[in-house]
Each structure stands twice: as C-alpha cells, then as structure tokens.
Amino acid sequence: MQTMSENTPLDPVLERVERLIVRYEELKRTNDLLSSQVEALTQERDSLKSRLQAARSRIDGLLDRLPVEVKDGA
C-alpha cells in the first residue's frame, strides 16, 4: 500500500493539468480585460468620428457664408 508521500506515475500529469488550468484562467482574465478595452476604444473612436463629422459640418457652413470674390469683368 502506498503512503501519501510516495509519488504516483500520474503526479507529473496532474501537476501539468493544474498548471494548464491556472494558465487558462489567467488567459481568460486577460482576454476579458482586452475585450472590454476594445469595446471602450471602439466607443471612443465612434464618438470622435461623430465629433469630427459635426466639426466638418460647421466648417462647411462657415465656408458657405463667406462672400464669393467678384472678379473684374465677371
């Protein structure tokens, strides 16, 4: 009968499985964090695009209000 201090042939496999599970959990947390960062950056990008479009529209409106130069003889 084996005692608790004796190693079984499965011990290295069990240790590797435990390490893989820990690594998987770390990668999952990292992936979740990166996914939330991508979502935040996507929202920021969309907001900036909207602000840019609004600014362009205001500039176009200002340009339309500028007087047109009259050329001699035109």
Secondary structure, DSSP 4 states (H G I P E B T S, - for coil): ---TTSPPTTHHHHHHHHHHHHHHHHHHHHHHHHHHHHHHHHHHHHHHHHHHHHHHHHHHHHHHHSPPPPPTT-
